Amino acid sequence: MEGMDFVKDVTTLKKYVWKHRGTRRYKIAAIDCGIKFNILRILADLGCETHVFPARASAEAIMSIKPDGLFLSNGPGDPAVVTYVIDTVKALLGKLPIFGICLGNQILGLALGGKTYKLKFGHHGANHPVKDFPGNRIAVTSQNHGFCVDIKSLDTHEVEVIHLNLNDKSVEGIRHKKFPAFSIQYHPESAPGPHDARYLFNQFIDMIETYKNV
């Protein structure tokens, strides 16, 4: 998979909208690198109308809908070669709150100047323990990735590691210290399996609320 861009094969060909449930509270732009529908269902339950964009959508196209937040989806392949998404995220940093999952975590890490590498043994299946430092809790997580953000490549003046894999001490989550942007490496969307980390979607909503009130 190293050097392979599979995102181009799984992304949506055109933008579509996943409707909110109940009263619409927020408008979310999602970059589709292989997005899981249960992510969209959870956002809908939280009052989010999600506009799902193709992976090659420009920053200008995304900002044209005046979103309240940006979601970076999961997806397959080597994150380092998906330069078109990395460049878009770079352009949007600091302009709106950002939340990424799995490949979205790696994309955010690369957009923040970090590097990624291929794990010797990929993380697949359930029961991966992850330490959430800000929340002072441990989640038993579901994972499916072969690449990881390199801890040593991150500028610690700007980026902090907020989640850590307790099996191999690899990065499971990062957060920018100035911009409203964070991401996680595992899957909190309750499909498949664990519900332990679903609270992270609420943290995204809280970040949007805080940003709107600044």
N, C-alpha and C positions, 0 to 999 in steps of 0.2 A: 504493500500500500504506500510505501514511502515514495514521494514525488508524484502521486496519483491524485488527480482532481476528480472526485466522484460527485461533488456538489452540483456540477453542471448537468449531471444526468438525473438528479432527483428533485431539483428545485422546480417550483411552479413556473409555468410558461408565461402566466400573466397574473396580475394582482387580483386578489379576491378578498372579500370581507367576511369575517366570522362574527356573527351578531352576538351582542351581549344578552344576558338574561336579566329581566327586571329593568330597572332604571339604568340608563347609560351614565356611568360616572366618568369614564376615561376613554380616550382614543389611543390605541397602541399601534405602532408600526412594527411589524415583525419581518426580519430578513429570513427567508426560507432557505435553509441549507439542507433540509430533510426533516422538517418540523413534524412532531408527533401531535396528533389531533387531541390527545388528552391535555396537552398544554393549553390549547385553544379553548377547550371546555372549561378548564379551571379559571382561565382569564375571564371567560364569559360569566362564570358564576360570581366573579368579583366585580362585575359591572363594566367589563372592558369590551369595547368594540374593536376587534383586532383586524387591521388591514395588513394582509400577508403579501409581501413583495418578493419578486424574483431575486435571486442572489446577486444579480448584476444591476439591481436598481441603484441609481445614483443618490447621493446625499440630498441633492436638490429635489428629486422626485419624492423622497421620503418626507422632507420638510414641507413639501407643498400641501400635505394634508393636515398640517399643524398638529402633530401628535403630542400626547402628554408624556409618552415614554417610548423607548425602543427596546425590542426583544431580539436577542441573537439566538437562533435556534441550534439544536443539535444537528448532526449530520455525519456522513462518512468521509473517509479519506484523510489525506495529509493536510493539516491546516495551513502550513507554510506556503502552499502553492495557490491557495484561494486568495490571491493578492487583491482581487477586485472587491471582495468583502472587507478585507483589512483596511484598504484605502478609504472605503465609505465610512467605516467606524471611526477612523482617525479624524475624518472631516466632521463627524457628529459629536465627538467628545466635548463635553462641557456645554453642549447646546440643549440637551434633554437627558433625563435619567435613562440609564442603560442597565439591562439585566440579561445575562447570557447563561446558557446551559450546555454542557458537554463541549461540542465543537465551538459553541459560542464562547465558552470560557477560554479556549485556546486562541480564538480570533481576538478576543479582548486583550489577552496577554501579548499577542503579537502587535496589536495596534498601540499598546502602551510601551513598545520598544523591547519587549522580551523575545525569547526564542522558545521553540518547541523541539521535542525529540521523540523518537519512537521508543516506547517501553520495551524492555527485553521480554517481559511477560505482560500482556495486556490485561486490563481489568474488565472482567466479564462476569455477569450473574449477580446474584444478591449476596447479602451478608458481608458487605465491605464496611468496616467501622471507620467513621470519619469524625474527627474532632472539630467542632465549631467553636473557635476561640471567642468571638464576641458574645455568643450566647452561652458559653460555658456548658456545653452539652455534647453528647456523642450521638450521632445518628447511624443506624444500620441501613446502608444504602444499596441501591441497585445501580450497577455500572456497566458500561459497554464502550470502552475506548482503548485505542492502541497507542495514542500519542499523549504527551503531557507538557505542560508549561515548565520550563527550566527555572527553578527557584533562584539560582545564581545569576540569571540573566535580567532579573527585575531590578529596577532602580528603587531601593528601599526608601528613598526620600519621597517618592511619589506613589508607590504601590506597596500594599501589605498583603501577606498571605493570611487569609481568615479561616480557611478550612484545610486540614491536613489528613492524608490517608495514614491510618495507624498501623497498616501492614507494612508499607514500604517507605513511609514518610514523604510521599510525592504530593505535589500541589493538588488540592481539591477545591480551592476557591480563592479568589483575589478581589481586592477592592482598591479603588483609587482614593488617595487621601484628600484630594481637593474636589475632583469632579464627582457627580452622583452616578457612579458606575461600579457594579460588582457582578461577579459571575461565579458559577460553580461547575465542577467537572462531572458530577454524578447526576442521577435522574430523580428529581423530587416530585414528579408529576403523578405518582401513585400508580403507574402502569409501565412496567410490571412491578407488582409487589409492594415494597415498603412505603408507608405513609409518613415515616419519621420526619422527613425534611420538607413536607408540603408548606410549612410555615414560611418558607422563603418567598413564595409568591406574595404573601402579605407584606413582607419586607419591601418588595418591589413597589407595592401600592403605597406603603408608608413613605418611601423615598419620593414617589411622584407627588404625594401630598405636601411633603416638606418643600420640594422644589417649587411647587406652584405658589406656596405662601412666602417664599423668600422675597 
